[in-house]
């Protein structure tokens, strides 16, 4: 009589289990490192976009004021006179314009310790004043204005390329 030994080999040995866990750990660690690198890249790009958006919005405000420089309504009802539309100074530039027939806006952009500030002073025809100052952009190294000057009033520009560093 022959006795057959049937050995059932279902299951995994401890060595196979440890090898599988080590390989799985290496794969998960690699995926985690890629995730961390992508998260850092996203954060940097998000900050770059935020800075660009801040610069765009500040430039729109600044351009609006610069385009209004010297605006003086010539109607008889206007009681405002603009003597100096743009006044450059050290680390600042001031723009004057008539807002309506009784109010003159004087906007000063100044750069102090890396912060660009906008000061709005509102003068009425009676001379009263209200003023507000707000920081509008941080981490600014320099701000340059290049504009032209019509010195003799003939409508033609005589001095191209005047540079005002704020």
MOBELVEN-V470253 format. One record per residue. OMEGA is omega in whole degrees, -180 to 180 (NA if undefined). BURIAL is + if it has 9 or more other ideal C-beta (glycine too) atoms within 8 Angstrom, else -. D_CENTER is the distance of its C-alpha to the mean C-alpha in whole Angstrom. Layout:
BEGIN
omega | burial | d_center
OMEGA | BURIAL | D_CENTER
OMEGA | BURIAL | D_CENTER
END
This chain:
BEGIN
omega | burial | d_center
-179 | - | 93
178 | - | 90
179 | - | 87
177 | - | 84
177 | - | 81
179 | - | 78
-180 | - | 75
-176 | - | 72
176 | - | 68
178 | - | 66
-176 | - | 63
178 | - | 61
-180 | - | 61
179 | - | 59
179 | - | 59
180 | - | 57
179 | + | 55
178 | - | 54
178 | - | 53
178 | + | 51
179 | - | 49
179 | - | 48
178 | - | 47
178 | - | 45
178 | - | 43
180 | - | 42
-180 | - | 41
179 | - | 39
178 | - | 38
179 | - | 36
180 | - | 35
179 | - | 33
177 | - | 32
179 | - | 30
180 | - | 29
179 | - | 27
179 | - | 26
178 | - | 24
177 | - | 23
179 | - | 21
178 | - | 20
-179 | - | 18
179 | - | 17
179 | - | 15
178 | - | 14
178 | - | 13
178 | - | 10
179 | - | 9
180 | - | 9
178 | - | 7
179 | + | 4
179 | - | 5
178 | - | 5
179 | + | 2
179 | + | 3
-178 | - | 6
178 | - | 7
179 | + | 6
177 | - | 8
178 | - | 11
-179 | + | 11
179 | + | 12
178 | - | 14
179 | - | 16
180 | + | 17
178 | + | 18
179 | - | 20
-176 | + | 22
177 | + | 23
179 | + | 27
-179 | - | 27
180 | + | 31
-176 | + | 33
178 | - | 36
180 | - | 38
-179 | - | 41
-179 | - | 39
-180 | + | 36
-175 | - | 37
174 | + | 34
180 | - | 34
-179 | + | 31
-179 | - | 32
-178 | - | 29
179 | - | 26
179 | + | 24
177 | - | 25
177 | + | 23
178 | - | 23
176 | - | 23
177 | - | 19
172 | + | 19
-178 | + | 19
-179 | + | 21
178 | + | 21
174 | + | 24
179 | + | 25
179 | + | 28
172 | - | 26
-172 | - | 30
-179 | + | 33
-178 | - | 33
173 | + | 30
177 | + | 28
173 | + | 24
-177 | + | 23
179 | + | 19
174 | + | 18
-180 | + | 15
-179 | + | 16
180 | + | 14
177 | - | 16
176 | - | 16
179 | - | 13
176 | + | 11
-178 | + | 11
177 | + | 13
177 | + | 14
179 | + | 18
176 | + | 20
-179 | + | 23
178 | + | 26
175 | + | 29
180 | + | 32
177 | - | 35
176 | - | 37
-180 | - | 35
-171 | - | 33
166 | - | 30
-174 | - | 27
174 | - | 24
177 | - | 20
179 | - | 18
172 | - | 14
-176 | - | 12
179 | - | 8
180 | + | 6
178 | - | 8
178 | - | 9
178 | + | 10
-179 | - | 13
178 | - | 14
-177 | + | 13
173 | - | 16
174 | + | 17
-180 | - | 20
-177 | - | 22
-176 | - | 26
173 | - | 29
-172 | + | 32
-176 | - | 34
175 | - | 38
-179 | - | 36
179 | - | 38
178 | - | 35
-177 | - | 34
178 | - | 32
-173 | - | 33
177 | - | 31
169 | - | 28
175 | - | 26
-177 | + | 25
175 | - | 22
178 | + | 21
180 | - | 19
NA | + | 17
END
